[in-house]
Structures are given as structure tokens and as C-alpha cells.
Amino acid sequence: MNPFKRHKKPAPPTPEERAEAALGQLRRLLAFDDLEGSLELIERTRRDLPSFELPEEELMSLIKRLDAEKRVSESIPFMDDYIRRFPEKASRIRLRLARYLVDGKRPARALLILDGIVEGSLPEKLMKIRDQIQLEAEETMEEGEIELDGPMCG
């Protein structure tokens, strides 16, 4: 064998391999409560792999952590993603998102989000909260407030 012969370079990782590596790194960052690092990694990965989607567990973890830190505008896109991908499990997320939208002067969008909550999918206590948010959104709309596009539009 010729010692000067070049070795073949390994093939670059496939998109699936890159996504799996990013997911492993994200799980480590979340395990160490590195929310900033997690968000940066997701942003970088989505630039490189636009079809990259977080598994349900990691998506819910990010929503909860952002919510705990009251980082509403950063949480909304993740909530929207959860609702889109897991509609049958999203009633509580819908309720929380609707609250944020009403607070952010987005009552029409809040009503659309609330409409997706299936009767009986929440305990009675949370259904009462849903009704309160709906009433508040309707009253805000009757007052004639105009919704603007922006961070609260999700």
C-alpha cells in the first residue's frame, strides 16, 4: 500500500444525522438548564435545517421554561408549533396562549385559539378560565381596539 496515497474523506453527515446531533446537544443544554444556549442552538439548527422540528417533550420543556421566565414573545412561536403539531393535546397550551394574546391586545387571534379547545378537554375549573378569557377578548374587540402585527401575533 502506498503511504502517500490520500485517504478518502468521510462523507459529510446527512441532514438526519445533523438533526440527531443537534437534538442530542439540545437535550444536554436543557439538562443543564441552559435556556439561552438551547434557543441559540435551535435558531442555528433551523437555519441549517429548515425542516427541523423539536420532539414533543423538548418543545413542552422550552415552553414551560420560557413561561417560567415570563418570556412571552419568545414562547409564542413554540406554542404555535405545539398547537399545530399536537392539536389533540394542546388545550392547556391554547388557554395559556389565548391569555397572552388578550394581554398583548390580540383579541381576535385569542378567540381563534380558544375556538380550538374541545369541550370537555379541560377540567371544569380551566373551562371557566377559558370562558373568562373569551369574554375579555370579546369585550376588547367591542371596544374597537385595533390589532397590530408584532411580537404578540405569534
N, C-alpha and C positions, 0 to 999 in steps of 0.2 A: 504494500500500500504506500502510496506517495505521501510523505509527511507534509508536502507543500500544497496538497490538494485542499481546496476550500470545502469546509463542511457546509452542508445545506442549512440555511437558516430555518428555524421552526416557522410554521405558518402562523400568521397573526391570529389572535383569538377571534372567534366568531362573535357576532352580536349577542348571541345567547350566553356565551362564556363571559363576555364583558358584563352583561346584565347580572349574571350569577355572582361574579366577583364584586360588583357594586353592592348587591344585596347583602353579601357577607360582610362587607365593610360597614354598611349601614347598620346592620344588626349589632356589630361591635360598638359603633358610636352610640347607638341607643342604649346598649347595656351600660355604657359609662356615662349616661345622661348628657351626652354632648349634642344638644339640640342644634346649636349653630353649625357644628360640623356635619350633622345629619342633613340640614337644609341645604348647605353648600354642596354636599355630595349629590343630593337629589337633583339640584339645578344643573350641575355639571353632567350628570349621567343623562338627564333628559335632553341636554344639548347634543350629546354624542349619540344617544339612542332615543329619538323622539317617541317611540312606542313603549318605552319603559314604564311599567306600572308597578306600584307597590302592592305586595300581598296585603290582604285584609288586616292581619294582625299589626303590621308595621304602620299601615295607614291609620288605623284607630289609635295606635300609640302616639303618632305625631299629632293627631287632632287633640287628644287628651293633654299632651304636654303643652301645645300651643295655647289651649284653652286655660290651663292652669297658670300660664304666664300672661294671660289676657292679651294675647297677640292675635286679635280678631281678624284683621285684614290678611294676615298670613295663613290663618286657619281656614278661611272660606274656600279657597280653591281645593284644599284637601277634603273638606266636607262635600263640596260639589262632586268631587271624584268618587267619594264613598257612596253618595246617593245614586250616582249614575251606574256604578258597578255592582252595588249590593242593595237594590231598592227594597227587597223584601225584609232587610234587616235595618233599614235606615230611619225608622220612625223617630228615634231619640235624636239622631243627628239632624233630621228635618226640624224638629222642635227647637233645638239649640240654634240652628242656622236662621230660622224664622225670627227668633228673638234678636239675634244680631242684626238682621236686615231691618226690622222695625226700628231698632235703636239707631241704625245708620240711615234712617229716612228712606228706606226702600220698601214701603208697604205693599206695593203691587207684587213685587217679587216674593215677599214674605208670604203673601196669600197663595201664590203658585206653589211654593214649597209646602205650605200647610195642606194644600189640597191633596198632596201625595200621601198623607198619613191615612192609612186604612183604619176605619172604625174598628175598635177592639184590639188594635196592635199595641196600644199603650195602656198602662193601668189607669183607672178612673181619675186618680189624682193628676196624672200627666195630661189626660184628655181635658181636664178643667183648665190647666195651664194653656193648652193648645187653644181652647175657646177664648181665653183672655187675650192671648197674643193676636188671634184673629180679629177680635173686637177692636183692639188697639190699632191694628193695621187698617181696618175699615174706617175707623174714626179719623185716622191720619189722612187717608185718601179723601174723605169727605171734607176735610179742612182745606183741601186743594193744594197740598204740598206737592211740588214737582220733584220727581226722582231724577237724579243726575247719575250719569255713568261715573264710575270711580272705583276706589278700592272696596267699597261695600257692595258693589254689584256682583262680585264673585265671578 
